[in-house]
């Protein structure tokens, strides 16, 4: 397996680095959040114009990438800059629409790639923990209509999305593997209530209540009752992106800490010369490199059969969660109190690493899942 980036990916990475260095800063992000804005629409349009969103999709889907390493190249840079724009929903919901949409549905994928439409994945539920197969939201046939009832929690960018990709159960019990279907639900559909909130990392999220939401069969995405496999594949891609984003955030936190150790003086010398801090930095650097290896390994195995792919997904998410926690804690410890202040960029990276650990399964969940997958 060749881990070197292709010329096209290196060009994309370098272009994205320059764009974010010129347009994005911690101060701009803080001002945006303080103003109550979910994200900067101008930045998002710029990312689309650069081709960042198109890199998330295959050529036959209207993009020019779509492979695991395309995801990791983009999201490592997004994580390094602390971007809060809705690129992840393009991977999750947009990927499902591009893969399983038909006719007019596929037109939404083109709009997502162009940055003119936001679609969000409404999958999680309060009683599900992180299990994708645990779906209590129901989809029942009533004459020519399909009626959805249920509550979806932690829907990333749920208030900002024009379209929701909703998982609902058409058959079986709440935790059955079969019987789950996917539906495209415009957010302005009668019966849809969205309650928004902002996560600790500044990312907008929402709870979506579905009360007798009536759809036609044309709203169905993919085959009836066979949505779990599609969900797993989409979340695997989303977790690859999140792991790469966490790696970028770790790198940014590490660089801030190295600069601080060189500048902060104690007893007449930079504190970076103290051996105890040098040892802690060395341990942290090892963890970051292990995280990089995990991201590369996951990206290289993203297109493997489901059984093998999911083993690598859980292995990477577990390692990234543990490494991210260590990096965030060590960087703040070596900074002291200033590392926790909202004015300092390190605080954002620490909060984002914490949130990434809890998205689609934390370290404990994925350790248990890894063991179960290897045993099964």
VOBA-945596 format. One record per atom (N, C-alpha, C): x negated, y negated, z negated; residue in three letters. Coordinates in pm, whole numbers, plus 50000, padded with zeros to 5 digits. Each point is the difference from the previous one (the first is absolute). Example, Ala and Ser with C-alpha at 12.3 -4.5 7.8 and 13.67 -1.06 7.14 Angstrom:
BEGIN
486815056949220ALA;500894988150000ALA;499104988050000ALA;500354989550072SER;499184988149994SER;500774989149927SER;
***
This chain:
BEGIN
499155012050000UNK;500854988050000UNK;499124987550000UNK;500264990850093UNK;499234987750011UNK;500654989149917UNK;499294995449897UNK;500554989849911UNK;499674985850046UNK;499224998550107UNK;499664986850048UNK;501224993650067UNK;500164986949978UNK;501104992950061UNK;499774998550150UNK;501075001050076UNK;499904997350143UNK;499774985150021UNK;499594996450120UNK;499764985950030UNK;501284991849983UNK;501145005850040UNK;501274992949987UNK;500344997449854UNK;499765010049913UNK;500314998249858UNK;499064990149935UNK;498745000050040UNK;499074990149945UNK;500414985950041UNK;500474998450124UNK;500464986950046UNK;501234995649921UNK;500925009349976UNK;501194996949922UNK;499614996049859UNK;499115007649938UNK;499564996849863UNK;499354986349993UNK;499094997250093UNK;499284987249997UNK;500954988350024UNK;500935001750094UNK;500974989450029UNK;500894997549879UNK;500455010749936UNK;500854998549881UNK;499244993649886UNK;498735003749982UNK;499184993849896UNK;499904984950020UNK;499734995950123UNK;499864985750028UNK;501314992649978UNK;501105006150045UNK;501314993749985UNK;500334997949852UNK;499805010349918UNK;500354999149858UNK;499054990749925UNK;498725000150038UNK;499054990949935UNK;500364985550027UNK;500564997350118UNK;500344986450039UNK;501374995749947UNK;500955009349995UNK;501394996549972UNK;500495003849861UNK;499315009149931UNK;500555005749878UNK;499094997249882UNK;500584996449887UNK;499224997849879UNK;500865002949879UNK;499345001849886UNK;500725002449875UNK;500874988049965UNK;499504988050026UNK;500774988049968UNK;501264999250085UNK;499885003350128UNK;501174999750087UNK;501045010349957UNK;499545011849962UNK;500925010449954UNK;500704995949872UNK;499284994249905UNK;500604995449875UNK;501054989350025UNK;499684990750090UNK;500954989250030UNK;501255005650065UNK;499845009950085UNK;501145006250068UNK;500915006849898UNK;499415007649908UNK;500785007049899UNK;500674990149906UNK;499274989549960UNK;500554989949910UNK;501204992950063UNK;499984998850133UNK;501104993450071UNK;501195009350021UNK;499885012549956UNK;501095009650015UNK;500105006250138UNK;498974998350082UNK;500025005750135UNK;499515014549994UNK;500685009250071UNK;499575014149995UNK;498705002550072UNK;499774992950110UNK;498755001050075UNK;499934988350097UNK;498844998350064UNK;499794989150094UNK;500375004950140UNK;501104995050055UNK;500455004550132UNK;499004996350109UNK;499284989049981UNK;498994996150097UNK;498845009850003UNK;499565004349883UNK;498935010049992UNK;500475013050063UNK;501245003849970UNK;500525012750054UNK;500084999450153UNK;500454988750053UNK;500044998450145UNK;498595000550059UNK;499044994349926UNK;498625000550046UNK;499455014150004UNK;500335007949898UNK;499575014049998UNK;500585007650118UNK;501274997450031UNK;500635006650114UNK;499334995850131UNK;499684987250010UNK;499364995050122UNK;498615006050019UNK;499305002549891UNK;498685006350008UNK;500085014750040UNK;501195005949990UNK;500155014150033UNK;499925009249880UNK;500004994049879UNK;499895008149879UNK;501195009449987UNK;501204995250027UNK;501185008549990UNK;500025010450112UNK;499574996250117UNK;499935009650110UNK;499035011349974UNK;498974997349920UNK;499025010549967UNK;500605011049914UNK;501174997549941UNK;500655010049915UNK;500825010250081UNK;500134997850131UNK;500885008350082UNK;499235005850119UNK;500445011750045UNK;499375006450116UNK;500394992650128UNK;499285003050107UNK;500294993650128UNK;501405003250049UNK;500445012649984UNK;501345003650046UNK;501104993849914UNK;499604993649889UNK;500974993149913UNK;499954984950018UNK;499164995550092UNK;499884985750026UNK;498794993549936UNK;499175007949931UNK;498804994649937UNK;498755003950075UNK;498885000249927UNK;498755004050066UNK;499095007949906UNK;500575005349891UNK;499185007549904UNK;500805011249937UNK;500334998149874UNK;500865009549931UNK;499295011549933UNK;498665001050016UNK;499275010849935UNK;499624996149857UNK;499555010049925UNK;499654997549861UNK;498944989349982UNK;499004999950088UNK;498924990249986UNK;500454986150043UNK;501024999050083UNK;500584986850030UNK;500644994149875UNK;500715008449927UNK;500614995549876UNK;498964995449899UNK;498955007949982UNK;499024996949896UNK;499184987650034UNK;499674998150128UNK;499254988050040UNK;500804987549965UNK;501274999950034UNK;500854988349975UNK;500224997949851UNK;500395010449929UNK;500414998149861UNK;498834997749906UNK;498825004750034UNK;498864996649916UNK;499764984950002UNK;500134993950118UNK;499814985550010UNK;501144992549933UNK;501235005150014UNK;501134993649931UNK;499815000649849UNK;499525011349950UNK;499765001549857UNK;498874991149952UNK;498974998550083UNK;498874991649962UNK;500424985349986UNK;500964995850082UNK;500464986149996UNK;501184998049905UNK;500625011049953UNK;501154998849910UNK;501264995550071UNK;500225004850122UNK;501134995850082UNK;501305005549943UNK;501054991649994UNK;501315004549949UNK;501065000350110UNK;499604998350125UNK;500965000450110UNK;500465014350027UNK;501205002050059UNK;500645013350008UNK;499475009150112UNK;498715003049995UNK;499435009150098UNK;500315014649964UNK;500025003149870UNK;500315013749958UNK;501395004550046UNK;501064991849988UNK;501295004450054UNK;499975003150149UNK;499134993250075UNK;499875003250142UNK;499515014250019UNK;499145004549909UNK;499505013850007UNK;501095009849958UNK;500674997149890UNK;500985009449944UNK;501295000350080UNK;500774989249996UNK;501284999550070UNK;499804999050151UNK;499074991350041UNK;499764998350143UNK;499535012750065UNK;499155007549931UNK;499525012650054UNK;501115010150020UNK;500955000549907UNK;501145009150014UNK;500894996050118UNK;500214987150015UNK;500834995450111UNK;499335003150134UNK;498704997650008UNK;499285002550125UNK;499965014850033UNK;499895008649897UNK;499875014350024UNK;501335006750031UNK;501094995449938UNK;501275007250011UNK;501144991750060UNK;499744987350026UNK;501034991650056UNK;500315003450146UNK;501204996950040UNK;500435002450138UNK;500584987150056UNK;499764997650128UNK;500634988850068UNK;499854986949927UNK;501124994449956UNK;500024986949935UNK;499215000149869UNK;499945011549934UNK;499235000749876UNK;498524997350026UNK;499495005250111UNK;498594997950032UNK;499694985250023UNK;501024992550041UNK;499794985650017UNK;499594993249871UNK;500465005349886UNK;499594994549871UNK;498505001749978UNK;499475011450045UNK;498565002449986UNK;499204989650077UNK;500484996450119UNK;499314989650077UNK;500024986649926UNK;501124997049935UNK;500104987549925UNK;499105000349876UNK;499875011649937UNK;499125001449884UNK;498564997850042UNK;499595005950112UNK;498634998250050UNK;499744985450034UNK;501034993150050UNK;499854985850035UNK;500034990949878UNK;500345005549882UNK;500044992149878UNK;501264991849984UNK;501035002850080UNK;501254992349994UNK;501095007149922UNK;499735012149951UNK;501015007749927UNK;499315007649887UNK;500614999849883UNK;499485007549885UNK;500995011049966UNK;499525012349995UNK;500815011449957UNK;499365005749875UNK;500825004149903UNK;499515005249873UNK;500525014149977UNK;499185008249935UNK;500395013749967UNK;500695000149865UNK;501285003749999UNK;500785001149876UNK;500145014949967UNK;499065004949923UNK;499915014449975UNK;500055003549852UNK;499324992549914UNK;499875003649859UNK;501304998549922UNK;500155008249897UNK;501184999349913UNK;499555001549855UNK;500834995249909UNK;499634999449859UNK;499695013749941UNK;500745010250041UNK;499815013249942UNK;499035008950074UNK;499354994850103UNK;499205008450087UNK;498545001349957UNK;499564991749906UNK;498594998349971UNK;499334996450132UNK;499165008650057UNK;499394997050129UNK;500355010550106UNK;500925009149968UNK;500325011050091UNK;500834995050118UNK;499475001750121UNK;500724995450119UNK;501265008050025UNK;500045012549953UNK;501165008450025UNK;501154997349902UNK;499734992149896UNK;501064997149902UNK;500804988050051UNK;501145002850060UNK;500854989650059UNK;501445002049952UNK;500504990549923UNK;501375000649951UNK;500954991350082UNK;499454990650077UNK;500834991950090UNK;500685009450100UNK;501294998350020UNK;500765009250084UNK;500404993450132UNK;500125008550101UNK;500514996050131UNK;501135009750035UNK;501244995249998UNK;501175008550020UNK;500774995550124UNK;500435009750077UNK;500794997050120UNK;501434996549961UNK;500504989150053UNK;501404996049982UNK;500544995950137UNK;500665009350066UNK;500474997350135UNK;498824998450093UNK;499944988850071UNK;498904997350092UNK;498844992949932UNK;500134997349871UNK;498974992349929UNK;499195008949907UNK;498804995149964UNK;499165006049896UNK;499924989949888UNK;500365004049878UNK;500084990849887UNK;498875003049902UNK;499204989849971UNK;498885001349908UNK;500364994249864UNK;499595007449895UNK;500174995349862UNK;498755003649920UNK;499494990549926UNK;498835002949917UNK;499214987449969UNK;498925001649924UNK;499144988749962UNK;498555003850029UNK;499314991450071UNK;498595001850032UNK;499184989849920UNK;498935004649941UNK;499174991449914UNK;498634997850061UNK;499354989349956UNK;498624996750040UNK;499845000150153UNK;500924993350067UNK;499934998950145UNK;499084988250034UNK;498805003050045UNK;499044989650031UNK;500524991050113UNK;500004987149975UNK;500494989950095UNK;501465002550036UNK;500775005349906UNK;501415003050027UNK;500824987750032UNK;499724988749932UNK;500774987850025UNK;499594993350130UNK;498795002550043UNK;499484993350119UNK;500295007850127UNK;500425012549988UNK;500235008550116UNK;501344996950066UNK;500005000450131UNK;501274999150073UNK;500655013850016UNK;499175010549991UNK;500495013750015UNK;499415008849892UNK;500825008749944UNK;499555009849902UNK;500035013950062UNK;498975007949976UNK;500015014250034UNK;500335007449871UNK;501215005549993UNK;500555005649876UNK;500045015250009UNK;499515006649895UNK;500155014549989UNK;501275003149922UNK;500785009450049UNK;501255003749935UNK;500255014850020UNK;500705005849904UNK;500235014550004UNK;501365003050063UNK;499945008750102UNK;501235004550066UNK;500425013949954UNK;499065007349937UNK;500335013449953UNK;499055003949888UNK;500445009349915UNK;499155005549895UNK;500004992049873UNK;499225005049902UNK;499874993349872UNK;498934989250006UNK;499904992249891UNK;499154988150000UNK;498545002950032UNK;499465011549959UNK;498585002850019UNK;499735010050113UNK;501005003650078UNK;499785009450110UNK;499104994050107UNK;499245008950065UNK;499124995550107UNK;500774996750128UNK;501045007350028UNK;500794997850120UNK;501194991049971UNK;500604994750105UNK;501214992249985UNK;499804985149992UNK;498764995250013UNK;499714985749992UNK;499974994150141UNK;500714989050019UNK;500014993150129UNK;499514985749982UNK;499614993950111UNK;499544986150000UNK;500964991650082UNK;500234987749954UNK;500944991050067UNK;499414986150010UNK;500284993250111UNK;499664986050016UNK;501184991649953UNK;499744991649900UNK;501064991949941UNK;499624985350008UNK;500674992150085UNK;499764985649997UNK;500324994549862UNK;499174990949951UNK;500174995549862UNK;501284992149979UNK;500564994650107UNK;501254992449986UNK;501245008750015UNK;499845013349999UNK;501145009050009UNK;500874998749875UNK;501324999350014UNK;500874999449882UNK;499765011749906UNK;499924997049870UNK;499745010349900UNK;498565001049957UNK;499094992950069UNK;498584999949963UNK;499734988049909UNK;499515002749879UNK;499644989549905UNK;498535001349966UNK;499264989350019UNK;498555000149977UNK;499684990849884UNK;499345005549897UNK;499564992149884UNK;498484999550002UNK;499464988450022UNK;498554998950021UNK;499264997149870UNK;498755003849997UNK;499084996549892UNK;498595000250057UNK;499074995149923UNK;498614999950045UNK;499175008949908UNK;499215008750060UNK;499145008849921UNK;498854992149936UNK;499295006349910UNK;498944993249927UNK;498864995450090UNK;499895006050119UNK;498934996250093UNK;500444989350099UNK;501214994849984UNK;500504989750089UNK;500765005150120UNK;500055013150018UNK;500715005950114UNK;501505000149969UNK;500854995350094UNK;501455000349975UNK;500575014150011UNK;500975002949917UNK;500655013150000UNK;501484997849970UNK;500795010850004UNK;501444998249981UNK;500665013149961UNK;501174998849938UNK;500915011249980UNK;501154998350099UNK;500325010750071UNK;501034999550104UNK;501165009049959UNK;501164994149982UNK;501215007649967UNK;500835001850127UNK;500435012450023UNK;500815003550116UNK;501375004549951UNK;501024991950026UNK;501345002749951UNK;500945001650119UNK;500275012550034UNK;500865003250113UNK;499574992550127UNK;498735001550031UNK;499454993950121UNK;500375008750120UNK;500774994650090UNK;500515007650115UNK;499084998050121UNK;499565011350055UNK;499145000050117UNK;500605008950108UNK;499554998050121UNK;500345009450108UNK;498875010050014UNK;500235010450076UNK;498975010250020UNK;498784994350071UNK;500174988850069UNK;498884993650069UNK;498964994649903UNK;500384998849871UNK;499064995149900UNK;499055010949950UNK;500305012350035UNK;499165011149953UNK;498624999450067UNK;498965002449921UNK;498635000050050UNK;499465014249992UNK;499865006650115UNK;499555013850001UNK;501155009649981UNK;499645012849980UNK;501025010549989UNK;500655000049863UNK;501285003849996UNK;500745000549874UNK;499415010649908UNK;499804996349874UNK;499555009449899UNK;498545003750006UNK;499234993950093UNK;498595003750017UNK;499074988249976UNK;500394991249911UNK;499224987949980UNK;498805001349909UNK;499925010849919UNK;498925001049903UNK;498635000950067UNK;499905008050104UNK;498725001250069UNK;499534986750057UNK;500954992450056UNK;499664986850054UNK;499574990649888UNK;500715000649887UNK;499634991749885UNK;498595003349950UNK;499705012849987UNK;498685004149952UNK;498904994950093UNK;500215001350130UNK;498994995550095UNK;499824984949994UNK;501114992849986UNK;499924985449992UNK;499314995549871UNK;500355006249888UNK;499384996449872UNK;498535003950000UNK;499635010850068UNK;498585003750011UNK;499224988850069UNK;500584994450105UNK;499374988850068UNK;499964987749909UNK;501094997749928UNK;500024988849907UNK;498975001449889UNK;499835012149950UNK;499015002149894UNK;498584998750054UNK;499775003950124UNK;498704997750062UNK;499704985150004UNK;501004992250041UNK;499844985550004UNK;499744994449859UNK;500775004649901UNK;499844995049864UNK;498635003649942UNK;499525012150027UNK;498685003949951UNK;498924991150060UNK;500124997050130UNK;499044991050063UNK;500114985949944UNK;501224995449974UNK;500184986849940UNK;499364999549862UNK;500185010649922UNK;499375000549868UNK;498484999550011UNK;499455006850099UNK;498564999650021UNK;499544985750027UNK;500734992950086UNK;499644986150027UNK;500104991349876UNK;501035002349918UNK;500154992349876UNK;498865003149903UNK;499595012649993UNK;498865003749915UNK;498734993150046UNK;499794999750131UNK;498804993350054UNK;500014985249965UNK;501174993650013UNK;500094985849969UNK;499744997549851UNK;500585008449914UNK;499784998549856UNK;498545002249964UNK;499395009950064UNK;498585002949977UNK;499144988150041UNK;500274994050116UNK;499194988850048UNK;500154987949908UNK;501234997549951UNK;500204989049906UNK;499195002349872UNK;499955012349956UNK;499305003249875UNK;498504998850017UNK;499485004750112UNK;498564998650025UNK;499604985350002UNK;500814991850068UNK;499694985650005UNK;500054993949861UNK;500975004149919UNK;500134994749865UNK;498815004049913UNK;499555012550012UNK;498865004649920UNK;498724992550036UNK;499924995250123UNK;498824992450042UNK;500054985549952UNK;501224994949984UNK;500174985849964UNK;500104997749850UNK;500675008949929UNK;500264998049856UNK;498715002749923UNK;499614990349916UNK;498765001449926UNK;500275001549850UNK;499175008049939UNK;500045002249855UNK;498575001949953UNK;499644993549891UNK;498625000849949UNK;498994995550106UNK;500414990450084UNK;499084994250096UNK;499795007950128UNK;500795010550023UNK;499835007950122UNK;501355004950050UNK;500115003150130UNK;501275005550053UNK;500355013049930UNK;501265001749966UNK;500405012149928UNK;499845012550087UNK;499874998050131UNK;499775011550088UNK;498665006749976UNK;499134993649928UNK;498705006149968UNK;500085009149879UNK;501134999949929UNK;500125008649882UNK;500215014450046UNK;499225008949945UNK;500025013950048UNK;501355006749980UNK;500674996949891UNK;501305006349974UNK;501004996550110UNK;499994987450045UNK;500914996050106UNK;499575005850135UNK;498715001550022UNK;499515006150123UNK;500475014550010UNK;499985007249887UNK;500465013950001UNK;501505000750030UNK;500764990949944UNK;501445000050025UNK;500294996750147UNK;499254990750057UNK;500174996850141UNK;499635012050087UNK;498955007249964UNK;499595011650078UNK;501095010749999UNK;500605002349883UNK;501105009749991UNK;501184995650088UNK;500284987049998UNK;501114994850079UNK;499735001550149UNK;498794997550042UNK;499655001350141UNK;500185014550047UNK;499655009549915UNK;500195014150034UNK;501485003050020UNK;500844994749912UNK;501445002250012UNK;500554994150130UNK;499534988250036UNK;500464993750124UNK;499605008350121UNK;498795005449999UNK;499575008350113UNK;500775013150006UNK;500345005649884UNK;500855011950000UNK;501384996750057UNK;500514988449966UNK;501284995750054UNK;499924998550151UNK;498924994550050UNK;499834998650145UNK;499995013750068UNK;499315009549940UNK;499975013450057UNK;501395006250003UNK;500794997649894UNK;501365005449995UNK;500884994050109UNK;499854987050025UNK;500784993350104UNK;499635005450137UNK;498705001750025UNK;499555005350129UNK;500525014250020UNK;499935008149894UNK;500475013850010UNK;501505000650028UNK;500764991549933UNK;501454999950022UNK;500334995450142UNK;499344989550047UNK;500264995150136UNK;499695010750104UNK;498965007749976UNK;499635010450095UNK;500915012149999UNK;500795001549895UNK;500895011649989UNK;501484996250007UNK;500294987850040UNK;501384995350000UNK;500865007350104UNK;499395004850105UNK;500765006850106UNK;499945015349989UNK;499555005049887UNK;499965014449977UNK;501425005249972UNK;500205013250006UNK;501315005549962UNK;500404995749860UNK;501305000049973UNK;500544994349877UNK;499315005349875UNK;499815013249990UNK;499445006049878UNK;498614994549970UNK;499174998850104UNK;498644994949980UNK;500004984949979UNK;500804993250078UNK;500074985349988UNK;500394995749860UNK;501025006249943UNK;500504995649870UNK;499005002849887UNK;499195010550014UNK;498935002549902UNK;499034988449999UNK;499614995450119UNK;499064988750008UNK;500654987149953UNK;501294998350026UNK;500714988149954UNK;499954999049848UNK;500375010849932UNK;500044999649853UNK;498604999149940UNK;499035006650063UNK;498624999249949UNK;499494985750009UNK;500264993450112UNK;499514986350017UNK;500724990449906UNK;501325001349989UNK;500764990649915UNK;499585001449854UNK;499745012149955UNK;499545002149863UNK;498654993549977UNK;499075002150092UNK;498664994349982UNK;500034984850009UNK;500774994750094UNK;500094985550014UNK;500614993749875UNK;500995006449941UNK;500614994849879UNK;499014999449885UNK;499225010649984UNK;499025000349891UNK;498874990050024UNK;499514999450124UNK;498924990750032UNK;500484985549988UNK;501214997350047UNK;500534986549993UNK;500154995149857UNK;500475008849911UNK;500144996349859UNK;498654996849938UNK;498995008350031UNK;498674997849944UNK;499414986950050UNK;500114997450131UNK;499444987950057UNK;500684987749942UNK;501335000149992UNK;500724988549946UNK;499604997449855UNK;499955010549920UNK;499664998449858UNK;498574995349981UNK;499055006050073UNK;498604996449985UNK;499744985750047UNK;500614996250111UNK;499784986450051UNK;500524989649901UNK;501185002549945UNK;500554990649901UNK;499154999849874UNK;499555011749955UNK;499155000649882UNK;498714992050019UNK;499395001150117UNK;498734993150023UNK;500204985050024UNK;501184996050041UNK;500304985850013UNK;500364993849866UNK;500665007749915UNK;500564994349880UNK;501374994150028UNK;500434990649917UNK;501364994750008UNK;500344993650133UNK;499024994050068UNK;500294993350126UNK;500535009750105UNK;499645012749988UNK;500455009950098UNK;501495002449999UNK;500674996349890UNK;501445002249989UNK;500824987850040UNK;499374988750023UNK;500734987850029UNK;500555000250142UNK;501204994450015UNK;500644999950131UNK;499244991550100UNK;499254990149951UNK;499254991250090UNK;498845007250068UNK;499585011249943UNK;498825007050052UNK;500455011950084UNK;499395002050116UNK;500465010050097UNK;499955014349945UNK;499095002749907UNK;499885013649948UNK;501315004849939UNK;500764991149938UNK;501245004249936UNK;500985005850102UNK;500034994250120UNK;500905005450103UNK;499575014150042UNK;498725002050020UNK;499545013250043UNK;500255010549891UNK;499844996149874UNK;500285009449891UNK;501475003749997UNK;500884990250017UNK;501435002850000UNK;500405008650122UNK;499424996850114UNK;500335007650120UNK;499535014549988UNK;498845002349946UNK;499525013849981UNK;500915007649905UNK;500504993249898UNK;500925006549907UNK;501295003950070UNK;500544991050082UNK;501245002950071UNK;499825011150103UNK;498894999850071UNK;499755010450101UNK;500015013749936UNK;499465001149880UNK;500005012949931UNK;501415005249979UNK;500974991249982UNK;501375004349970UNK;500895001150123UNK;499514996250116UNK;500815001050120UNK;499925014150058UNK;501165006350017UNK;500105013350062UNK;499185010649926UNK;499904998649869UNK;499365010349919UNK;498734995249935UNK;499945000749865UNK;498804995649930UNK;498995011449990UNK;498914997649926UNK;498925009949992UNK;500485013349943UNK;500794999549894UNK;500495012349938UNK;500915007850095UNK;500894992850066UNK;500935006650093UNK;499235007050111UNK;499044993350059UNK;499295005950113UNK;499015010949957UNK;499534999449876UNK;499195011249951UNK;500875012549989UNK;501164998549941UNK;500925011449989UNK;500425005150138UNK;500254990850090UNK;500425003950135UNK;498875007150073UNK;498784994949985UNK;498845006450063UNK;499855014449953UNK;500125002049868UNK;499875013549944UNK;501105009250056UNK;501234994850006UNK;501115008050050UNK;499815003350148UNK;499534990450080UNK;499795002650142UNK;498895010250024UNK;498944999049922UNK;498905009750015UNK;500425014049957UNK;500865000649898UNK;500455013049950UNK;501055006350093UNK;500754991450071UNK;501095005250081UNK;499605003950138UNK;
***
